[in-house]
Amino acid sequence: MNPIVMVHGAFVGGWSFETFREPFEAAGHTVLTPDLRGHGAGDAPDAVIGVSVRDYANDIASLCRSLDERPILLGHSLGGLVAQLAARQVKPAALVLLAPTPPWGLAGWSVKEAVTAFGAQMVSLLSNGRVDPSREIMRRMTLGRLTDTQAEPILAQMRPESARAVREALNWWLDPFMGTGIGAGPLPTRSLVISGGADHIHPVNSGRLVADRIGGEFLVAPDMTHWMLSEPGWEGLAEAALDFIGDETRAAA
């Protein structure tokens, strides 16, 4: 059975999949949840300075090449963009993107998404190479459906993010080198994009654009926000992803 590499989003680590990985392991998959470069618990806060989204993708692609079987790539948020870039390099058995950050050239569609991108850009300009996480913004924009007890362990483990990666991901028009470009044509694997109907970070229209761009299937989870990894209803998303993975890997066999 194909292993699954789960790629986390900005300001967090592989631990963000602690809950979401369980159904995949129960189904028999080996699940890997690597920390992106500079995001490990023992990494210095400045370890992310100067790191690009492409660096993250190259690291994930190298991990995929090291495995005995072609893996399935599953990415959340910024990790969804990293997974798109890695998928162009190493054709995975399947690709699942949860609330993915769009690649170069796809603009945000909502006022809130535009404000979020602009705000992150302004913070990054003042951060001297890294963007420090904001508990207030994370709690309000991402973890609103969790109780304080559920949210606190997530907030406590947040880490700084690369200012360069933030600029590349959220303000692609400032990157003439197209660092987050995924190349021409659909990605070389069957893909599924899942967006939350209540997501204000990467809303439904953003997810639909990503699915159209990569040639993937598209699913909307009406009640879900951006933190679809453990908020109420996450089990349904995991089931949908497992159904898709099963269909795709059987077809590829």
C-alpha positions in Angstrom: 0.0 0.0 0.0 1.4 3.4 -1.0 2.8 5.5 1.8 1.4 8.9 2.4 3.5 12.0 2.9 1.5 14.8 4.6 2.9 18.3 4.2 2.0 20.9 6.8 1.2 24.5 6.4 2.9 27.7 7.6 3.8 28.4 11.2 3.2 24.8 12.3 4.9 21.4 11.9 4.3 17.8 11.1 2.5 17.5 14.4 -0.5 19.3 12.9 -1.5 16.0 11.4 -1.5 14.2 14.7 -5.3 13.7 14.6 -5.9 13.7 10.8 -3.4 10.9 10.1 -5.2 8.3 12.3 -7.8 7.0 9.7 -5.1 6.7 7.1 -2.9 4.6 9.3 -6.0 2.5 10.4 -6.6 1.9 6.7 -3.1 0.4 6.4 -1.0 3.3 5.0 2.3 4.3 6.4 2.1 8.0 7.1 5.0 10.4 7.1 4.6 13.9 8.5 7.9 15.6 8.0 8.7 19.0 9.5 9.5 21.5 6.7 12.9 23.0 6.8 13.3 25.1 10.0 10.0 24.0 11.5 11.2 21.2 13.8 10.8 21.6 17.6 14.5 21.8 18.1 15.2 24.3 15.2 16.3 27.8 16.0 13.7 30.5 15.4 15.9 32.0 12.6 16.3 28.7 10.8 13.6 29.7 8.3 15.3 32.9 7.2 15.9 33.0 3.5 14.1 29.7 2.8 11.9 29.7 -0.2 8.7 27.7 -1.0 10.8 26.0 -3.7 13.3 24.9 -1.0 10.5 23.3 0.9 9.3 21.5 -2.3 12.7 20.2 -3.2 13.0 18.7 0.3 9.7 17.0 0.0 10.6 15.7 -3.5 13.8 14.3 -2.2 11.9 12.5 0.6 9.5 11.0 -2.0 12.4 9.8 -4.1 13.9 8.0 -1.1 10.9 5.9 -0.5 10.6 2.3 -1.9 7.1 3.0 -3.3 5.6 6.0 -5.0 3.9 8.0 -2.3 0.6 9.8 -2.1 1.1 13.5 -1.4 -1.3 15.3 0.9 -0.8 18.9 1.7 -2.6 21.5 3.8 -2.6 25.2 3.2 1.0 26.3 2.3 1.8 22.6 2.4 -0.7 22.2 -0.5 1.4 24.6 -2.6 4.6 22.7 -1.6 2.9 19.5 -2.6 1.9 20.9 -6.0 5.5 21.9 -6.7 6.9 18.5 -5.5 4.3 16.7 -7.6 5.7 18.3 -10.7 9.1 16.8 -9.8 8.0 13.3 -8.7 4.8 11.9 -10.0 3.0 10.8 -6.9 0.5 8.0 -6.8 -2.2 10.6 -6.0 -2.4 14.1 -4.8 -4.8 15.5 -2.1 -4.8 19.2 -1.3 -6.7 20.6 1.7 -7.4 24.4 1.5 -4.3 24.8 -0.6 -2.3 28.0 -1.2 -2.6 28.8 -4.9 0.4 28.6 -7.2 1.9 31.6 -9.0 -0.5 33.5 -11.2 -3.7 32.6 -9.3 -5.1 35.6 -7.5 -7.2 35.6 -4.3 -10.9 36.1 -4.7 -12.2 37.4 -1.5 -11.6 40.7 0.4 -10.6 38.8 3.5 -8.0 36.7 1.6 -6.6 39.9 0.0 -6.4 41.6 3.3 -4.7 38.6 4.9 -2.1 38.5 2.1 -1.4 42.2 2.4 -1.2 42.0 6.1 1.2 39.1 6.0 3.3 41.0 3.5 3.6 44.1 5.7 4.5 41.9 8.7 7.2 40.2 6.7 8.7 43.4 5.6 9.2 44.3 9.2 10.3 40.9 10.5 14.0 40.9 9.3 13.7 37.7 7.5 11.1 35.8 9.4 7.4 36.2 10.3 6.6 35.5 13.9 3.2 33.8 14.5 0.3 35.7 15.9 -1.8 33.8 18.5 -4.6 36.3 18.1 -4.8 36.0 14.3 -4.4 32.3 14.3 -7.2 31.9 17.0 -9.6 34.3 15.1 -8.9 33.4 11.5 -8.1 29.7 11.7 -9.1 28.0 14.9 -12.5 29.6 15.5 -14.4 26.3 15.6 -12.1 24.8 18.3 -12.6 25.3 22.0 -9.9 27.1 24.0 -8.8 23.7 25.3 -8.5 22.3 21.8 -6.8 25.4 20.4 -4.2 26.0 23.1 -1.8 23.1 22.2 -1.8 24.3 18.6 -1.1 27.8 19.5 1.6 26.8 21.9 3.5 24.9 19.2 3.5 27.5 16.5 6.8 28.5 15.0 8.2 31.4 12.9 7.7 31.2 9.2 10.1 32.3 6.4 9.3 35.9 5.3 10.5 34.9 1.8 8.1 32.0 1.7 5.2 34.2 2.9 5.9 36.7 0.1 6.2 34.1 -2.5 3.0 32.3 -1.4 0.7 35.2 -0.7 2.0 38.0 -2.9 3.1 36.2 -6.0 2.9 39.3 -8.1 6.0 40.5 -6.2 7.9 37.5 -7.4 9.0 38.0 -11.1 11.0 34.8 -10.9 7.8 32.7 -10.5 9.2 30.8 -7.5 5.8 29.2 -6.9 5.0 28.5 -10.5 4.0 24.9 -11.2 4.8 24.8 -14.9 2.6 24.4 -17.9 -0.4 22.1 -18.1 -2.1 19.9 -15.4 0.0 18.1 -12.8 1.2 14.6 -13.7 -1.2 12.8 -11.4 -4.9 12.6 -10.5 -5.7 15.2 -7.8 -8.4 16.2 -5.4 -8.8 19.6 -3.9 -11.0 20.1 -0.8 -12.0 23.6 0.3 -14.0 24.7 3.3 -17.1 26.7 2.8 -16.3 28.9 5.8 -12.6 29.2 5.1 -11.5 32.9 5.0 -7.8 32.2 4.3 -8.2 30.3 1.1 -11.9 30.3 0.3 -14.0 28.1 -2.1 -13.3 30.1 -5.2 -9.6 29.9 -4.5 -9.7 26.2 -4.2 -11.8 25.9 -7.4 -9.1 27.9 -9.3 -6.4 25.5 -8.0 -8.4 22.4 -9.0 -8.9 23.9 -12.5 -5.3 24.8 -12.8 -3.9 21.4 -11.9 -6.6 19.4 -13.6 -8.0 18.0 -10.4 -11.4 17.1 -8.9 -12.9 19.6 -6.5 -14.9 19.1 -3.3 -16.5 21.7 -1.0 -17.0 20.9 2.7 -19.6 23.6 3.5 -19.1 24.0 7.3 -15.3 23.7 7.4 -12.9 26.5 8.0 -9.2 26.6 7.3 -8.1 24.3 10.1 -9.9 21.3 8.7 -7.3 18.9 10.2 -9.0 18.5 13.6 -12.1 20.8 13.7 -15.6 19.2 13.9 -16.2 17.3 10.7 -12.6 16.4 9.9 -13.5 12.7 9.8 -15.6 13.2 6.7 -12.8 14.9 4.9 -10.4 12.1 5.8 -13.0 9.6 4.5 -13.4 11.5 1.3 -9.6 11.6 0.8 -9.3 7.9 1.6 -12.0 7.1 -1.0 -10.2 9.1 -3.6 -6.8 7.6 -2.7 -8.2 4.1 -3.0 -9.8 4.7 -6.3 -6.7 6.4 -7.7 -4.1 3.9 -6.5 -6.3 1.0 -7.7 -6.5 2.6 -11.1 -2.8 3.0 -11.2 -2.0 -0.5 -10.2 
